[in-house]
Amino acid sequence: MEQVIKQYSAIYQSPIGNIYLVADETGLTGLWFEKDKICTESLEKEYRNGYPTVFEEGKKWLDIYFSGKEPDFMPPVHMEGTPFQMRVWKILLQIPFGKTMTYGDLAKIIAKEQGISRMSAQAVGGAVGRNKISIIVPCHRVVGSGGNLTGYGGGIEKKEKLLAIEGVDMEKFFYLSKNDNS
């Protein structure tokens, strides 16, 4: 008999845009900004507007976060991915509030753990980009080499705002707009 996964959704109105929260019976399975196409494609066609307890915890976490403070708890999450993705996401959870790490730094950590000489930063970037529980699993804290604010499903402007909320010195970062040919 096929198992039916119940998926619930709620919306959180953040100071930088609406955020979708999606959960199953275990925990949060998704948290992303309204126009994040990659994550909204993963929604089941049928989901329920419900209010599991996890939403209360997720919204409380977001309230604390958007007040500029580091939440001191983790709401229940239910991350699903390949073993490689899960490893990358586990490292994301270890990046401290208000700090950043490059894709290359993540690749070096993975390579060292696997006992290999080198890991592709692009492979790591692909796994970071598949993170469905943004902000809580802080993929916005990963930056390109040299301070390039590349790669964020919610949009580079949102990434910049999230880092600023955490008190990151934004003077050392930049991003190239689509119109910038340099």
C-alpha positions in Angstrom: 0.0 0.0 0.0 1.4 3.4 -1.0 2.1 5.8 1.9 0.3 9.2 1.5 2.4 12.0 2.8 0.4 14.9 4.2 1.9 18.2 3.5 0.8 21.4 5.2 1.5 25.0 4.4 1.4 28.4 6.1 2.7 31.9 5.2 4.9 34.0 7.4 5.0 37.8 6.7 8.6 38.8 7.1 10.0 42.3 6.9 11.6 41.4 3.5 8.7 39.4 1.9 6.3 36.6 2.4 7.8 33.2 3.4 6.2 29.9 2.8 6.5 27.3 5.5 5.8 23.7 4.5 5.7 20.8 6.9 4.8 17.1 7.1 4.0 15.2 10.2 7.7 15.1 11.2 8.8 18.7 10.8 9.5 21.6 8.4 10.2 20.3 4.9 10.4 23.7 3.2 10.9 27.4 4.0 11.4 29.8 1.2 10.5 33.2 -0.1 7.3 33.6 -2.2 9.0 33.7 -5.6 11.6 31.0 -5.1 10.8 28.9 -8.1 13.1 26.0 -7.3 11.4 25.3 -4.0 7.8 26.0 -5.0 8.2 23.3 -7.8 8.8 20.8 -5.0 5.4 21.3 -3.4 3.0 18.5 -3.7 0.1 19.4 -5.9 -2.2 18.7 -3.0 -1.4 20.3 0.3 -3.4 21.4 3.2 -3.6 24.8 4.9 -3.1 23.5 8.4 -1.4 24.5 11.5 0.7 21.8 12.9 2.7 22.7 16.0 5.9 23.0 14.0 4.5 26.2 12.4 4.3 27.8 15.8 7.9 26.9 16.5 9.0 28.0 13.0 7.3 31.3 13.2 8.7 31.9 16.7 12.2 31.2 15.3 11.6 33.6 12.4 10.3 36.3 14.8 13.5 36.1 16.8 15.7 35.9 13.7 14.1 39.0 12.1 14.5 40.9 15.3 18.2 40.6 14.6 18.9 38.0 17.3 20.1 34.5 17.0 17.4 32.0 17.9 18.5 29.7 20.7 16.5 26.7 19.5 15.9 24.7 16.3 12.3 24.0 15.2 11.8 20.4 14.0 13.0 19.9 10.4 12.6 17.0 8.0 15.3 17.3 5.5 15.4 14.8 2.6 18.1 14.6 0.0 21.0 12.5 -1.2 23.7 11.6 1.3 26.0 14.3 -0.2 23.3 16.9 0.1 22.6 16.0 3.7 26.3 16.3 4.5 26.5 19.8 2.9 23.3 20.9 4.8 24.7 19.6 8.1 27.8 21.9 7.5 25.4 24.8 6.7 23.9 24.3 10.2 27.3 24.8 11.7 28.0 28.2 10.1 27.6 30.7 13.0 25.0 33.5 13.0 26.6 36.6 11.5 29.4 34.7 9.7 29.9 33.5 6.1 31.7 30.7 4.4 32.7 30.3 0.7 31.6 27.4 -1.5 35.3 26.6 -1.7 35.6 26.4 2.1 32.6 24.0 2.2 34.3 21.9 -0.6 37.5 21.7 1.5 35.6 20.5 4.5 33.8 17.8 2.5 37.1 16.7 0.8 38.8 16.4 4.2 35.9 14.4 5.7 35.9 12.1 2.7 39.7 11.7 2.7 40.1 13.0 -0.8 42.4 15.7 -2.0 39.8 17.9 -3.7 36.0 18.4 -4.0 34.3 20.5 -6.6 32.9 23.9 -5.3 30.3 23.6 -8.1 29.1 20.2 -6.7 28.8 21.8 -3.2 27.0 24.8 -4.8 24.5 22.4 -6.3 23.8 20.8 -3.0 23.5 24.2 -1.3 21.0 25.3 -4.0 18.9 22.3 -3.3 18.4 23.2 0.4 14.6 23.6 0.8 14.7 25.0 4.4 16.3 28.3 3.8 17.2 30.7 6.6 16.9 28.0 9.3 19.4 25.9 7.3 21.4 29.0 6.4 22.4 28.7 2.8 22.4 32.5 2.6 25.6 32.4 4.6 27.5 30.8 1.7 29.2 33.3 -0.6 31.4 33.1 -3.6 35.1 33.6 -3.6 36.2 37.2 -3.3 32.9 38.3 -1.6 30.6 37.7 -4.5 27.0 37.3 -3.2 26.2 34.6 -5.8 23.5 32.0 -5.7 20.4 32.4 -3.6 17.0 31.0 -4.6 15.2 33.9 -2.9 17.2 36.4 -4.8 20.5 38.1 -4.2 18.8 41.2 -2.7 17.2 39.0 0.0 20.5 37.2 0.7 22.1 40.6 1.2 19.2 41.7 3.6 19.5 38.4 5.6 23.2 38.9 6.1 22.6 42.5 7.1 20.0 41.4 9.7 22.7 39.2 11.2 25.1 42.1 11.4 27.5 41.0 8.7 29.7 43.8 7.4 28.3 44.2 3.9 31.1 46.4 2.7 33.2 43.4 1.7 30.5 41.9 -0.5 29.2 42.6 -4.0 27.0 41.0 -6.6 26.9 41.4 -10.4 23.5 42.4 -11.7 22.2 40.8 -14.9 23.1 44.1 -16.7 26.7 44.2 -15.4 29.1 42.9 -18.1 32.3 43.4 -16.0 
